[in-house]
Every structure is written in structure tokens, then in C-alpha cells.
């Protein structure tokens, strides 16, 4: 799985992609319907609001979203927001978001890429892989490792560089 967060002025984008089971056209249409869920993640739940709320929020803030998938090949969810729009939601805790993405089980590896460009400020870009973090921290299963992970991710946000894996840096 890959998670990319990209800022360029007021253009705010993120993309999540995987090479999982994917969806056919009918499943893809149902994924955008707030009144449908497969019930696999939350048995008994009759609604699935995550993707529909994302699509709505991106649209309301002057952007848009795209959901692409191919059966047997994976899924890509992309959203673009106009950060200058009054309806742009607060960014929140980016290092905390990334730490949470690394903590969840699922794909063998998770890669995160972050790009930020603003007039008059240097480019902030870094890439981090869960497998590299697990090697460095001896796993992500205890509180001490998660505290260190949180500090490391926060330092990347503040520093503006570092944490790159070969090939992760954009030119």
C-alpha cells in the first residue's frame, strides 16, 4: 500500500493505492454509495460512509476525487482539495495519521510519501516504509517503538528532509 500527501500552494492532494483484490465496475459504484457496505470490516453495519464522505468533502472544498480499481490488480483513491476554500477541512495531525497507517495490519509493507511546496519556503519531501521502520525499531508492537515513531515522523515534518528511501525523492 502507498499513501502520498502532496501540497502545492492551495492545491492539497492525497492518493492511497494498493495492489489488492480490486473491484469490478459494480463494486466500484457500490463503494461510493453511503448506504452500502460489504460488512466485512464491521459485521452488522449497514452503511459505509468513508468513501462517500471523502468524495463529498473534496467536491465541497473546490476539488474532486477519483476512485479507480481493477479486479485482481488493486485500487487507487485520489482526492484533491482547494486549501484556500472556506470549506477545506483542517489538515490535522499528519505525523499521527502516518503513524496510524503504519500501525494497522494488512499489506506486507506500507510506503508513505510527503511533498510540500509553498512560495518562499523550501520543499519538504520524504518517504518512509514500514519495513524500514520495523527494522530500525525492532517492530512496531510496543508503546516505546510507537512513541519513537511519532517523534521521528514529527521531526520529518519539521525538518523538511530526511527519511528518504532510494528513489523516493522527487526531482
C-alpha positions in Angstrom: 0.0 0.0 0.0 1.2 3.5 -0.7 0.0 6.8 0.8 1.0 10.1 -0.8 0.2 13.5 0.6 1.1 16.5 -1.7 0.7 20.2 -1.1 1.5 22.9 -3.7 0.2 26.3 -2.7 -3.5 25.9 -2.1 -3.6 22.6 -4.1 -3.9 19.8 -1.5 -3.9 16.2 -2.8 -3.6 12.7 -1.4 -3.6 9.3 -3.0 -3.9 5.9 -1.5 -3.2 2.9 -3.7 -2.8 -0.8 -3.2 -2.3 -3.9 -5.2 -5.1 -5.8 -3.5 -8.1 -7.7 -4.9 -9.5 -4.7 -6.6 -13.1 -4.1 -7.6 -15.2 -4.5 -10.8 -17.4 -1.7 -12.1 -20.4 -2.7 -10.0 -18.4 -3.0 -6.8 -16.8 0.4 -7.5 -20.2 2.0 -7.9 -21.3 0.5 -4.6 -18.2 1.7 -2.8 -19.3 5.3 -3.5 -22.8 4.7 -2.1 -23.2 5.7 1.5 -26.0 3.2 2.1 -24.0 0.1 1.0 -21.2 -1.8 2.8 -19.9 -5.3 2.3 -20.0 -5.8 6.1 -16.6 -7.5 6.1 -14.7 -4.9 8.2 -17.7 -4.1 10.5 -20.1 -7.0 10.6 -23.7 -5.9 11.1 -23.1 -2.4 9.8 -25.4 -1.4 7.0 -23.8 1.8 5.8 -20.3 2.7 4.6 -19.6 6.4 4.9 -15.8 6.7 4.5 -15.5 7.0 0.7 -18.8 8.8 0.2 -17.8 11.5 2.8 -14.4 11.8 1.2 -16.0 12.4 -2.3 -18.4 14.9 -0.9 -15.8 16.8 1.2 -13.4 17.1 -1.7 -16.1 18.4 -4.0 -17.5 20.9 -1.5 -14.0 22.3 -0.9 -13.5 23.1 -4.6 -11.7 19.9 -5.5 -12.7 16.5 -6.5 -12.0 12.8 -6.0 -11.4 9.8 -8.1 -11.8 6.1 -7.3 -10.2 3.6 -9.8 -10.0 -0.1 -9.4 -9.3 -3.2 -11.5 -10.3 -6.6 -10.3 -7.2 -8.6 -9.3 -4.9 -5.6 -9.6 -5.8 -3.1 -6.9 -7.4 0.2 -6.1 -6.4 3.9 -6.2 -8.3 6.6 -4.3 -7.3 10.1 -5.1 -8.7 13.4 -3.7 -7.9 17.0 -4.4 -8.9 19.9 -2.2 -8.5 23.7 -2.6 -6.9 24.7 0.7 -7.9 28.3 0.1 -11.6 27.3 0.0 -13.6 28.1 3.2 -14.9 24.5 3.2 -11.4 23.0 3.2 -11.3 20.8 6.4 -8.4 21.3 8.9 -5.3 19.2 8.0 -5.0 17.7 11.4 -2.1 15.7 12.8 -0.1 14.5 9.7 2.6 12.6 11.7 -0.2 11.0 13.8 -2.0 9.9 10.6 1.1 8.4 9.2 1.9 6.6 12.4 -1.6 5.1 12.4 -1.2 3.9 8.8 2.0 2.1 9.9 0.3 0.6 13.0 -2.6 -1.2 11.2 -2.1 -4.7 10.0 -2.7 -5.5 6.4 -0.4 -5.1 3.5 3.1 -6.5 3.9 4.6 -3.1 3.5 3.3 0.5 3.6 5.1 3.3 1.9 4.4 7.0 2.7 5.5 9.9 0.6 5.1 13.5 1.5 5.6 16.6 -0.7 5.0 20.2 0.3 5.8 23.2 -1.7 4.9 26.8 -0.7 6.1 30.1 -2.1 9.2 31.3 -0.3 9.7 28.1 1.6 11.8 25.1 0.9 10.4 21.9 -0.4 9.6 19.3 2.3 9.7 15.8 0.9 10.3 12.5 2.4 9.5 8.9 2.0 9.2 6.2 4.7 8.5 2.5 4.6 7.0 0.4 7.4 9.6 -2.4 6.7 12.5 0.0 7.3 10.9 1.4 10.5 10.3 -2.1 11.8 14.0 -3.0 11.1 15.2 0.2 12.8 12.8 -0.1 15.8 12.7 -3.8 16.2 9.0 -3.9 15.3 6.1 -1.6 16.0 4.3 -3.7 18.6 5.2 -1.8 21.8 4.4 1.6 23.2 8.1 2.7 23.2 8.5 2.0 19.5 5.3 3.9 18.7 6.5 6.9 20.7 9.8 6.9 18.9 8.0 6.5 15.6 5.7 9.5 16.4 8.8 11.6 17.3 10.6 10.6 14.1 7.6 11.4 11.9 7.1 14.8 13.6 10.8 15.6 13.1 10.5 14.8 9.4 7.5 17.2 9.1 9.5 19.9 11.0 12.9 19.4 9.4 11.9 19.4 5.7 14.1 16.5 4.6 15.5 13.1 5.6 13.9 9.7 5.8 14.2 9.1 2.1 14.5 5.6 0.7 16.4 5.5 -2.6 14.1 6.5 -5.4 11.6 8.1 -3.1 12.8 11.7 -3.6 11.1 13.7 -6.3 13.2 15.9 -8.5 
